[in-house]
Amino acid sequence: MVISARVRRATEGSDEARSQPTADALSIGRRIRHFRTEAGLTLGELGDRIGRAASQISVLENGKREPALGQLRDLATALGVTTDDLLDPTPVDARQALELEVERNQLSPLYTSLHLPAVKVKSLPQDALEAIAGLQRQLSTMVRRRAATPEEARRVNRVLREQMRVQGNHFPELEQVAQDVLDRIGYSGGPLSQRQTARIADHLGYSLHYVSDLPSSTRAVSDTRNQRLYLSHDDVTGHDPRSHLLTALASHLLGHSAPADYEEFLTQRVEANYLAAALLLPQSEAVPLLQKAKKNREISIEGLRDVFGVSYETAAHRFTNLATAHLGLPVHFMKVHSSGTVHKAYSNDGLPFPTDPLGAIEGQYACKRFTSRTVHRVADRFSPYYQYTDTPAGTFWCTARVLPGGDFSVSVGVPFAHVGWFEGRETTKRSASNCPDPACCRQAPDDLAQKWEDASWPSARTHASLLAALPPGVFPGVDTTEVYSFLERHAPEGD
């Protein structure tokens, strides 16, 4: 909705721009044929009026050649219309729109690669034309979904991250949606209660159903026909029960439709996560709290977490939404696996992240000297961890936590010039990183390399997913058969 439109503009142009037809030889030719037929002229009669053979008019009408400007003026005069009428790319009716769609698809590289014969659309009955157009659309959709390779995923992540950086990771349109929802349910401050969260579902007309057999590939399943939202019992006992519920409801609040490709899937997920966090930590409540903390020089992610009763990761994410726009603080955020691979990252403060040749960060190894890595080696998992890191781009201060389960850490930090506003600024822990120089932490010392590089053969613990493209489907990774079977089991009687 909000972010997705911007991401598409950054990569391919806006949805509006792509949906606007443009004049080409085919559309001009169809216009000539339409106005010739309306005037009751044969090909030969129109040709006589402009001094051309009937065969030349036929070539123009079939889109095989685009008329020169002078010829276009002659045609317009002969047909009693303007040149603008002939250049207008808008189809004159639904039939012509279908014909143009099918003919353009037949000229595409995808169709050409199939070595199929071209169909003469003019002579096709309406149902056959609609069937061919539908098949072409489905073929194009399937190819786009299968093209969601790891390279495509990294490209989309890079573009989306850049848009977040430009916006300071703050999206006023999503903040306004959150505020409107909170106003409708009568929110008046403090942590958002489970009852208030349920009111949002009620406002959308959804009933909540907690089940023990939710498909393993999902966090929630919406039955849009019967207005039911299914969640797992595990969310109630093991996690913040509000988080997955709000994320599922966010897509309905934002009017998301089934994503056409991975780009749309990812941007919808980012929007939903942003809106869920904006509901859990409302801007109207969180900003005054943070501004007061800044004034007192005691900004703390733990403090934000505790006031609103959310997870550390949610509080850290939300801080990045508000820090630049409302506190004037550039920030960075990292979620890093214990192996060192970057799971999520955001920065508008210049911290040098590791990147691949496509500029993607996700899946790269964070420097072993970064706070997000060193925190995994700290014995005390209950106290906040703070560290300064000297880098080629300057010195950065970070605070980090290892998340429950121990697999991931989350770190938030700022450049040295802004550390005075934070709790933990007095830490004496310090590290130095020279990444992306391989000699910093990725390249073995020369003496060890000389001794062992020809005498070692490690067996890598490689996830199978690293070797495959992203799972196909409308929602990548979701087992739709499992989901449909689940909905069938739980549907109301008679549905």
DRENZAMAR-545579 format. One record per residue (C-alpha): residue number from 0; residue in three letters; x, y, z. Coordinates in steps of 0.2 Angstrom, whole numbers, plus 5000, padded with zeros to 4 digits. Each point is the difference from the previous one (the first is absolute). Example, Ala and Ser with C-alpha at 12.3 -4.5 7.8 and 13.67 -1.06 7.14 Angstrom:
2
PT num residu   px   py   pz
PT   0    ALA 5062 4978 5039
PT   1    SER 5006 5017 4997
! end
This chain:
495
PT num residu   px   py   pz
PT   0    MET 5000 5000 5000
PT   1    VAL 5012 5014 5006
PT   2    ILE 5017 4992 5000
PT   3    SER 4997 4988 4986
PT   4    ALA 4995 5014 4988
PT   5    ARG 5016 5009 5003
PT   6    VAL 5010 4985 4998
PT   7    ARG 4992 4996 4983
PT   8    ARG 5004 5018 4995
PT   9    ALA 5018 4998 5004
PT  10    THR 5002 4984 4990
PT  11    GLU 4988 5000 4986
PT  12    GLY 4989 5016 5001
PT  13    SER 4984 5002 5009
PT  14    ASP 4985 4989 4999
PT  15    GLU 4991 5015 4992
PT  16    ALA 5013 5003 4987
PT  17    ARG 5001 4981 4995
PT  18    SER 4981 5000 4999
PT  19    GLN 4999 5015 4988
PT  20    PRO 4999 4994 4982
PT  21    THR 5012 5008 4988
PT  22    ALA 4997 5002 4981
PT  23    ASP 5009 4988 4989
PT  24    ALA 4998 4993 4982
PT  25    LEU 4987 4987 5006
PT  26    SER 4989 5013 5009
PT  27    ILE 5001 5012 4986
PT  28    GLY 4996 4987 4988
PT  29    ARG 4985 4995 5009
PT  30    ARG 4994 5018 5001
PT  31    ILE 5002 5002 4982
PT  32    ARG 4989 4984 4997
PT  33    HIS 4987 5005 5012
PT  34    PHE 4998 5018 4993
PT  35    ARG 5000 4992 4982
PT  36    THR 4986 4988 5004
PT  37    GLU 4990 5014 5009
PT  38    ALA 5002 5010 4984
PT  39    GLY 4994 4985 4989
PT  40    LEU 5016 5000 4990
PT  41    THR 5009 4985 4992
PT  42    LEU 5018 4999 5000
PT  43    GLY 5001 5005 4982
PT  44    GLU 4989 5015 5003
PT  45    LEU 5010 5007 5014
PT  46    GLY 5016 4996 4990
PT  47    ASP 4993 5010 4985
PT  48    ARG 4997 5015 5012
PT  49    ILE 5018 5001 5005
PT  50    GLY 5008 4994 4984
PT  51    ARG 5005 4983 5007
PT  52    ALA 4997 4982 4995
PT  53    ALA 4988 4989 5010
PT  54    SER 5014 4989 5005
PT  55    GLN 5009 5014 5008
PT  56    ILE 4985 5005 5011
PT  57    SER 4998 4982 5005
PT  58    VAL 5019 4999 5006
PT  59    LEU 4996 5016 5010
PT  60    GLU 4984 4993 5008
PT  61    ASN 5009 4984 5005
PT  62    GLY 5013 5009 5009
PT  63    LYS 5014 4994 4989
PT  64    ARG 5006 5018 4996
PT  65    GLU 4997 5017 5009
PT  66    PRO 4994 5014 4989
PT  67    ALA 5012 5015 4998
PT  68    LEU 4993 5016 5007
PT  69    GLY 4995 5007 4983
PT  70    GLN 4991 4984 4996
PT  71    LEU 4991 5000 5017
PT  72    ARG 4994 5018 4996
PT  73    ASP 4993 4994 4983
PT  74    LEU 4992 4985 5008
PT  75    ALA 4991 5011 5013
PT  76    THR 4994 5012 4987
PT  77    ALA 4993 4986 4989
PT  78    LEU 4991 4992 5015
PT  79    GLY 4993 5016 5007
PT  80    VAL 5010 4999 5016
PT  81    THR 5015 5008 5008
PT  82    THR 5018 4993 5002
PT  83    ASP 4997 5000 5018
PT  84    ASP 4985 4988 4998
PT  85    LEU 5012 4988 4990
PT  86    LEU 5014 5002 5013
PT  87    ASP 4989 4997 5015
PT  88    PRO 5006 4983 5007
PT  89    THR 4984 4997 5009
PT  90    PRO 4990 4985 4993
PT  91    VAL 4984 5005 4992
PT  92    ASP 4991 4985 5008
PT  93    ALA 5003 4984 5011
PT  94    ARG 5002 4989 4984
PT  95    GLN 5014 5011 4993
PT  96    ALA 5008 5000 5017
PT  97    LEU 5001 4981 5000
PT  98    GLU 5006 5000 4982
PT  99    LEU 5014 5012 5004
PT 100    GLU 5005 4990 5016
PT 101    VAL 5001 4984 4991
PT 102    GLU 5009 5007 4985
PT 103    ARG 5013 5009 5011
PT 104    ASN 5002 4984 5010
PT 105    GLN 5003 4990 4984
PT 106    LEU 5014 5012 4996
PT 107    SER 5009 4998 5017
PT 108    PRO 5016 4991 5003
PT 109    LEU 4991 4987 5011
PT 110    TYR 4988 4995 4987
PT 111    THR 5013 5000 4986
PT 112    SER 5011 4988 5010
PT 113    LEU 4986 4987 5000
PT 114    HIS 5000 4999 4981
PT 115    LEU 4981 5000 4999
PT 116    PRO 4991 5006 4985
PT 117    ALA 4992 5018 5000
PT 118    VAL 4981 5001 5001
PT 119    LYS 4990 5011 4989
PT 120    VAL 4990 5009 5014
PT 121    LYS 4988 5009 4988
PT 122    SER 4991 4985 4995
PT 123    LEU 4999 4992 5017
PT 124    PRO 4983 4999 5009
PT 125    GLN 4999 5009 5016
PT 126    ASP 5001 4985 5012
PT 127    ALA 5016 4993 4991
PT 128    LEU 5008 5017 5001
PT 129    GLU 4996 5002 5019
PT 130    ALA 5007 4982 5003
PT 131    ILE 5016 5004 4991
PT 132    ALA 5003 5016 5009
PT 133    GLY 4996 4991 5016
PT 134    LEU 5013 4987 4997
PT 135    GLN 5013 5012 4995
PT 136    ARG 4998 5010 5016
PT 137    GLN 5001 4984 5010
PT 138    LEU 5016 4995 4991
PT 139    SER 5008 5017 5003
PT 140    THR 4995 4999 5019
PT 141    MET 5008 4982 5002
PT 142    VAL 5016 5006 4991
PT 143    ARG 5001 5015 5012
PT 144    ARG 4998 4990 5015
PT 145    ARG 5012 4987 4995
PT 146    ALA 5012 5014 4997
PT 147    ALA 5001 5004 5018
PT 148    THR 5018 4994 5001
PT 149    PRO 5012 5004 5015
PT 150    GLU 5007 5014 4988
PT 151    GLU 4982 5007 4998
PT 152    ALA 4997 4999 5019
PT 153    ARG 5016 5009 5003
PT 154    ARG 4997 5014 4987
PT 155    VAL 4982 5003 5008
PT 156    ASN 5008 5000 5017
PT 157    ARG 5013 5013 4995
PT 158    VAL 4987 5012 4991
PT 159    LEU 4988 4999 5015
PT 160    ARG 5014 5003 5013
PT 161    GLU 5006 5015 4990
PT 162    GLN 4982 5007 5000
PT 163    MET 5000 4998 5019
PT 164    ARG 5016 5009 5001
PT 165    VAL 4994 5015 4990
PT 166    GLN 4984 5000 5011
PT 167    GLY 5010 4999 5016
PT 168    ASN 4990 4983 5002
PT 169    HIS 4985 5011 5004
PT 170    PHE 4983 4999 4990
PT 171    PRO 4987 5013 5005
PT 172    GLU 4987 4992 4990
PT 173    LEU 5001 4984 5010
PT 174    GLU 5001 5010 5016
PT 175    GLN 4984 5008 4996
PT 176    VAL 4992 4983 4996
PT 177    ALA 5005 4994 5017
PT 178    GLN 4994 5016 5009
PT 179    ASP 4983 4999 4991
PT 180    VAL 4998 4982 5006
PT 181    LEU 5005 5004 5018
PT 182    ASP 4987 5014 5000
PT 183    ARG 4987 4989 4994
PT 184    ILE 5003 4987 5014
PT 185    GLY 5001 5013 5014
PT 186    TYR 5018 4998 5004
PT 187    SER 5005 5013 5013
PT 188    GLY 5018 4996 5004
PT 189    GLY 5012 4987 5007
PT 190    PRO 5003 4982 4993
PT 191    LEU 4987 4994 4988
PT 192    SER 4990 4987 5009
PT 193    GLN 4995 4983 4993
PT 194    ARG 4982 5006 5001
PT 195    GLN 5004 5015 4990
PT 196    THR 5009 4990 4987
PT 197    ALA 4984 4989 4998
PT 198    ARG 4990 5015 4997
PT 199    ILE 5010 5004 4985
PT 200    ALA 4995 4983 4993
PT 201    ASP 4982 5003 5005
PT 202    HIS 5001 5017 4991
PT 203    LEU 5005 4991 4984
PT 204    GLY 4986 4987 5002
PT 205    TYR 5012 4986 5004
PT 206    SER 4997 4987 5014
PT 207    LEU 5015 4992 5008
PT 208    HIS 5004 4982 5001
PT 209    TYR 5015 4992 5009
PT 210    VAL 5003 4983 4994
PT 211    SER 5013 4986 5003
PT 212    ASP 5002 4995 4982
PT 213    LEU 5005 5016 4991
PT 214    PRO 5010 4996 4985
PT 215    SER 5018 4999 5004
PT 216    SER 5005 5012 4986
PT 217    THR 4989 5014 5007
PT 218    ARG 4999 5012 5014
PT 219    ALA 4981 5003 4997
PT 220    VAL 4987 4996 4987
PT 221    SER 4986 5011 4995
PT 222    ASP 4983 4992 4994
PT 223    THR 4995 5016 4990
PT 224    ARG 4983 4992 4995
PT 225    ASN 4994 4996 5018
PT 226    GLN 5010 5015 5008
PT 227    ARG 5010 4988 5011
PT 228    LEU 5018 5002 5006
PT 229    TYR 5009 4985 5006
PT 230    LEU 5015 5001 5011
PT 231    SER 5010 4987 5010
PT 232    HIS 4998 4995 5018
PT 233    ASP 5019 5002 5001
PT 234    ASP 4998 5019 4998
PT 235    VAL 4990 5001 5016
PT 236    THR 5012 4989 5010
PT 237    GLY 5017 5004 4993
PT 238    HIS 5000 5017 4991
PT 239    ASP 4992 5017 5001
PT 240    PRO 4983 4995 4995
PT 241    ARG 4997 5017 4992
PT 242    SER 5014 5000 4988
PT 243    HIS 4995 4987 4987
PT 244    LEU 4982 5005 5002
PT 245    LEU 5004 5019 4996
PT 246    THR 5011 4995 4986
PT 247    ALA 4987 4989 4992
PT 248    LEU 4987 5014 5002
PT 249    ALA 5012 5013 4993
PT 250    SER 4998 4993 4983
PT 251    HIS 4981 5002 5001
PT 252    LEU 5001 5017 5007
PT 253    LEU 5012 5005 4985
PT 254    GLY 4989 4992 4987
PT 255    HIS 5013 4988 4994
PT 256    SER 4996 4989 4985
PT 257    ALA 5009 4983 4996
PT 258    PRO 5018 5005 4995
PT 259    ALA 5004 4998 4982
PT 260    ASP 5018 4997 5003
PT 261    TYR 5014 4999 5013
PT 262    GLU 5002 5019 5000
PT 263    GLU 4982 5003 5004
PT 264    PHE 5000 4986 5013
PT 265    LEU 5015 5007 5009
PT 266    THR 4994 5018 5000
PT 267    GLN 4983 4995 5006
PT 268    ARG 5009 4991 5015
PT 269    VAL 5010 5015 5004
PT 270    GLU 4985 5011 5000
PT 271    ALA 4990 4988 5011
PT 272    ASN 5015 4998 5012
PT 273    TYR 5001 5019 5001
PT 274    LEU 4982 5003 5003
PT 275    ALA 4999 4986 5014
PT 276    ALA 5015 5009 5009
PT 277    ALA 4992 5017 4998
PT 278    LEU 4984 4993 5009
PT 279    LEU 5010 4992 5014
PT 280    LEU 5011 5015 5003
PT 281    PRO 4989 5015 4994
PT 282    GLN 5009 5015 4993
PT 283    SER 4990 5011 5011
PT 284    GLU 5006 4991 5016
PT 285    ALA 5017 4995 4995
PT 286    VAL 5007 5016 4993
PT 287    PRO 4997 5010 5016
PT 288    LEU 5008 4986 5010
PT 289    LEU 5015 5000 4989
PT 290    GLN 5001 5019 5000
PT 291    LYS 5000 5000 5019
PT 292    ALA 5013 4986 5000
PT 293    LYS 5011 5010 4988
PT 294    LYS 4999 5016 5011
PT 295    ASN 5005 4990 5015
PT 296    ARG 5014 4991 4990
PT 297    GLU 4993 4983 5004
PT 298    ILE 4993 4993 4984
PT 299    SER 4999 4981 5002
PT 300    ILE 4992 4986 4989
PT 301    GLU 4996 4990 5016
PT 302    GLY 4991 5015 5006
PT 303    LEU 4989 5001 4985
PT 304    ARG 4997 4981 5000
PT 305    ASP 4995 5001 5018
PT 306    VAL 4988 5014 4999
PT 307    PHE 4990 4993 4986
PT 308    GLY 5002 4981 5005
PT 309    VAL 5008 4995 4983
PT 310    SER 5014 4989 4995
PT 311    TYR 5018 5008 4999
PT 312    GLU 5000 4997 4981
PT 313    THR 4983 5009 4998
PT 314    ALA 5007 5015 5011
PT 315    ALA 5016 5001 4990
PT 316    HIS 4991 5000 4983
PT 317    ARG 4988 5013 5006
PT 318    PHE 5014 5011 5007
PT 319    THR 5007 5001 4982
PT 320    ASN 4983 5006 4994
PT 321    LEU 5000 5014 5012
PT 322    ALA 5018 5005 5003
PT 323    THR 5004 5010 4985
PT 324    ALA 4983 5008 4996
PT 325    HIS 4997 5005 5018
PT 326    LEU 5016 5000 5010
PT 327    GLY 5012 5005 4986
PT 328    LEU 5011 4985 5002
PT 329    PRO 5008 4990 4986
PT 330    VAL 4999 4981 5005
PT 331    HIS 5004 4983 4995
PT 332    PHE 4992 4983 5004
PT 333    MET 5006 4982 4997
PT 334    LYS 4993 4983 5003
PT 335    VAL 5014 4988 4999
PT 336    HIS 5000 4981 5001
PT 337    SER 5012 4991 5012
PT 338    SER 5009 4994 4985
PT 339    GLY 5004 5018 4995
PT 340    THR 4988 5002 4986
PT 341    VAL 4990 5016 4998
PT 342    HIS 4981 4996 5001
PT 343    LYS 4994 5018 5000
PT 344    ALA 5008 5017 4999
PT 345    TYR 4996 5018 4999
PT 346    SER 5012 5016 5001
PT 347    ASN 4999 5018 4996
PT 348    ASP 5015 5004 5011
PT 349    GLY 5014 4994 4988
PT 350    LEU 5005 4984 5009
PT 351    PRO 5009 4990 4987
PT 352    PHE 4990 4984 4998
PT 353    PRO 5006 4985 4990
PT 354    THR 4993 4999 4983
PT 355    ASP 5000 4988 4985
PT 356    PRO 5003 5006 4982
PT 357    LEU 4982 5004 4998
PT 358    GLY 5001 5011 5016
PT 359    ALA 4989 4988 5010
PT 360    ILE 5004 4998 5019
PT 361    GLU 4989 4986 5005
PT 362    GLY 5010 4983 5000
PT 363    GLN 5017 5009 5002
PT 364    TYR 5011 4998 5015
PT 365    ALA 5001 5014 5012
PT 366    CYS 5017 5004 5006
PT 367    LYS 5005 4990 5015
PT 368    ARG 5005 5016 5009
PT 369    PHE 4982 5008 4999
PT 370    THR 4989 5000 5016
PT 371    SER 4988 4989 4992
PT 372    ARG 5013 4986 4999
PT 373    THR 5009 5003 5016
PT 374    VAL 4984 5000 5010
PT 375    HIS 4999 4981 4996
PT 376    ARG 5015 4997 5010
PT 377    VAL 4995 5009 5016
PT 378    ALA 4995 4989 5015
PT 379    ASP 4988 5012 5007
PT 380    ARG 4984 4999 4990
PT 381    PHE 4989 5010 5012
PT 382    SER 5009 5017 5000
PT 383    PRO 5001 5012 4985
PT 384    TYR 5016 4999 4990
PT 385    TYR 5009 5016 4994
PT 386    GLN 5015 5002 4989
PT 387    TYR 5009 5013 4990
PT 388    THR 5007 4994 4983
PT 389    ASP 5013 5010 4990
PT 390    THR 4997 4997 4981
PT 391    PRO 5007 5008 4984
PT 392    ALA 4984 5011 5000
PT 393    GLY 5003 5006 5018
PT 394    THR 4995 4994 5017
PT 395    PHE 4983 4993 5004
PT 396    TRP 4992 4996 5017
PT 397    CYS 4988 4985 5001
PT 398    THR 4989 4992 5012
PT 399    ALA 4995 4981 4997
PT 400    ARG 4990 4986 5007
PT 401    VAL 5000 4981 4996
PT 402    LEU 4982 4996 4997
PT 403    PRO 4991 4985 5009
PT 404    GLY 5006 4984 4993
PT 405    GLY 5018 5006 4997
PT 406    ASP 5000 4999 4981
PT 407    PHE 4999 5019 4996
PT 408    SER 5006 5016 5007
PT 409    VAL 4993 5017 4997
PT 410    SER 5010 5016 5001
PT 411    VAL 4996 5018 4999
PT 412    GLY 5013 5014 4998
PT 413    VAL 5005 5018 4996
PT 414    PRO 5016 5009 4995
PT 415    PHE 5011 5006 5014
PT 416    ALA 4994 5018 4998
PT 417    HIS 4983 4995 5006
PT 418    VAL 5004 4987 5014
PT 419    GLY 4997 5014 5014
PT 420    TRP 4982 4997 5000
PT 421    PHE 5000 4981 5004
PT 422    GLU 5002 4990 5015
PT 423    GLY 5016 4989 4999
PT 424    ARG 5010 5014 4992
PT 425    GLU 5013 4998 5015
PT 426    THR 5005 4982 4994
PT 427    THR 5018 4997 4999
PT 428    LYS 4998 4985 4988
PT 429    ARG 5007 5004 4983
PT 430    SER 5004 4991 4984
PT 431    ALA 5008 5004 4983
PT 432    SER 4994 4995 4983
PT 433    ASN 5008 5002 4984
PT 434    CYS 4987 4991 4990
PT 435    PRO 4997 4999 4985
PT 436    ASP 5019 4996 5000
PT 437    PRO 5001 4981 4999
PT 438    ALA 5015 5001 5012
PT 439    CYS 4989 5007 5014
PT 440    CYS 4991 4984 5005
PT 441    ARG 4996 4989 4984
PT 442    GLN 5017 4996 4994
PT 443    ALA 5011 4988 5010
PT 444    PRO 5017 5007 5006
PT 445    ASP 5014 4996 4988
PT 446    ASP 5009 4987 5012
PT 447    LEU 4984 4990 5002
PT 448    ALA 4995 5001 4982
PT 449    GLN 5017 4994 4994
PT 450    LYS 5000 4985 5012
PT 451    TRP 4982 4994 4998
PT 452    GLU 4992 5006 4983
PT 453    ASP 5006 4985 4991
PT 454    ALA 4998 4988 5014
PT 455    SER 4981 5003 5005
PT 456    TRP 4984 4995 4993
PT 457    PRO 4985 5006 5011
PT 458    SER 4983 4994 4998
PT 459    ALA 4989 5015 4999
PT 460    ARG 4983 5001 5009
PT 461    THR 4991 5007 4985
PT 462    HIS 4981 5003 5001
PT 463    ALA 4992 4992 4985
PT 464    SER 4991 5017 4997
PT 465    LEU 5016 5008 4995
PT 466    LEU 5001 4989 4985
PT 467    ALA 4982 5002 4994
PT 468    ALA 4989 5015 4993
PT 469    LEU 4987 5007 5012
PT 470    PRO 4985 4989 5001
PT 471    PRO 4987 5003 4987
PT 472    GLY 4982 5005 5003
PT 473    VAL 4990 5016 5004
PT 474    PHE 5007 5000 5017
PT 475    PRO 5018 4993 4999
PT 476    GLY 5003 4985 5012
PT 477    VAL 4982 4997 5004
PT 478    ASP 4992 4983 4997
PT 479    THR 4984 5005 4992
PT 480    THR 4993 4982 5000
PT 481    GLU 5003 4999 5019
PT 482    VAL 4992 5017 5002
PT 483    TYR 4984 4996 4989
PT 484    SER 4998 4983 5009
PT 485    PHE 5001 5009 5017
PT 486    LEU 4987 5013 4994
PT 487    GLU 4989 4986 4994
PT 488    ARG 5001 4991 5017
PT 489    HIS 4996 5016 5010
PT 490    ALA 4987 5008 4988
PT 491    PRO 4982 5002 5008
PT 492    GLU 4988 4987 4996
PT 493    GLY 4991 5002 4983
PT 494    ASP 5014 5011 4993
! end
